[in-house]
Amino acid sequence: MVVLLMTYIFLAISRLLTDSYDKLLIPQIAKVTDKSSVVLKSEYTALQEAFKLLEGRLEEERLAKVSAQKERDSTDERLIAALSNINMQNGSSNNADPQTAPSSFIRVSTKAKRAWTAAKFNNYLTNIKNGTLLQSGDDIMKTLIRENFIVPGGRSGSSGQDYKLTEEGMAFLKYWNDLAEDENSEVPE
């Protein structure tokens, strides 16, 4: 009986030694020899939870972005509809009305009249339309680039770069021309 009992005790001690060797010593040895192959389960679960939190926040941000874009698009549509209704009610397609013109148009046209001469500004606009190479360091060019009225074209050289009008720039050009026509019609000849 004692022999059988001793056999089971030795088997239990043997199992204890092999399990502790597998669970304690082998991971410690693997950590020293290959740091990337062994990760503690607590670290793994903590990283998994952090990953799930980040995924949740990313999905919330995506939904917020989509809703903000939809809201922006609907606001733009309402603004365009309101502006077209105002233009239809006025019965004219003249964009020179300061109340319906975008603030960037008013800002640039006011600066063109006060800081620069209208003739100099018209000369710049003509050169841009004709594709003349221009330097971007001039105050007029900086203003037109900043307001997104012009963008660099395809040609460049030692004397400068050509620029082309954006859609907003074309609208501003129409506004500027309408403004000039209104001023010319108000002056008696």
WOGIJO-V783504 format. One record per residue. N is the residue number from 1. RES is the residue in one letter. PHI is phi in whole degrees, 0 to 359 (none if undefined). D_CENTER is the distance of its C-alpha to the mean C-alpha in whole Angstrom. Layout:
# WOGIJO-V783504
N	RES	PHI	D_CENTER
N	RES	PHI	D_CENTER
This chain:
# WOGIJO-V783504
1	M	none	82
2	V	295	81
3	V	295	80
4	L	297	78
5	L	297	76
6	M	295	76
7	T	297	74
8	Y	292	72
9	I	294	71
10	F	295	70
11	L	297	68
12	A	294	66
13	I	295	66
14	S	297	65
15	R	298	62
16	L	300	61
17	L	294	61
18	T	293	59
19	D	294	56
20	S	293	56
21	Y	295	56
22	D	293	53
23	K	270	51
24	L	253	51
25	L	283	52
26	I	298	51
27	P	299	47
28	Q	294	48
29	I	294	49
30	A	294	46
31	K	299	44
32	V	287	46
33	T	279	46
34	D	219	43
35	K	290	40
36	S	271	37
37	S	274	40
38	V	239	41
39	V	230	39
40	L	295	40
41	K	296	40
42	S	295	39
43	E	294	36
44	Y	298	35
45	T	293	35
46	A	296	33
47	L	294	30
48	Q	297	31
49	E	295	30
50	A	296	27
51	F	297	26
52	K	296	26
53	L	297	25
54	L	295	22
55	E	298	22
56	G	297	22
57	R	294	19
58	L	297	17
59	E	295	19
60	E	298	18
61	E	295	15
62	R	299	14
63	L	296	17
64	A	296	15
65	K	296	12
66	V	297	14
67	S	294	16
68	A	294	13
69	Q	294	12
70	K	296	16
71	E	296	17
72	R	298	14
73	D	296	16
74	S	292	19
75	T	294	19
76	D	298	18
77	E	297	21
78	R	295	23
79	L	295	22
80	I	297	23
81	A	296	26
82	A	294	27
83	L	294	26
84	S	291	28
85	N	295	31
86	I	296	31
87	N	296	32
88	M	293	34
89	Q	293	36
90	N	286	36
91	G	75	38
92	S	222	36
93	S	257	33
94	N	284	33
95	N	271	29
96	A	280	31
97	D	287	31
98	P	298	30
99	Q	282	29
100	T	255	27
101	A	283	25
102	P	298	22
103	S	297	22
104	S	294	20
105	F	296	23
106	I	294	26
107	R	300	24
108	V	289	24
109	S	293	28
110	T	295	29
111	K	294	28
112	A	295	30
113	K	282	33
114	R	269	33
115	A	278	32
116	W	244	33
117	T	276	35
118	A	296	35
119	A	294	36
120	K	295	34
121	F	295	31
122	N	298	33
123	N	297	34
124	Y	297	30
125	L	297	29
126	T	296	32
127	N	297	31
128	I	294	27
129	K	297	29
130	N	278	31
131	G	81	29
132	T	289	31
133	L	288	30
134	L	231	28
135	Q	273	27
136	S	272	24
137	G	280	26
138	D	290	27
139	D	299	26
140	I	296	26
141	M	295	24
142	K	300	21
143	T	295	21
144	L	295	21
145	I	291	18
146	R	298	16
147	E	278	17
148	N	64	15
149	F	271	19
150	I	226	19
151	V	225	18
152	P	299	20
153	G	272	22
154	G	269	24
155	R	261	27
156	S	209	27
157	G	206	30
158	S	290	32
159	S	270	32
160	G	143	29
161	Q	223	26
162	D	275	26
163	Y	232	23
164	K	230	23
165	L	283	22
166	T	277	19
167	E	299	19
168	E	294	19
169	G	295	21
170	M	295	24
171	A	295	24
172	F	295	24
173	L	299	27
174	K	296	29
175	Y	299	28
176	W	297	30
177	N	294	32
178	D	297	33
179	L	296	33
180	A	295	36
181	E	295	38
182	D	297	38
183	E	293	39
184	N	290	42
185	S	284	43
186	E	280	44
187	V	275	46
188	P	287	49
189	E	259	51
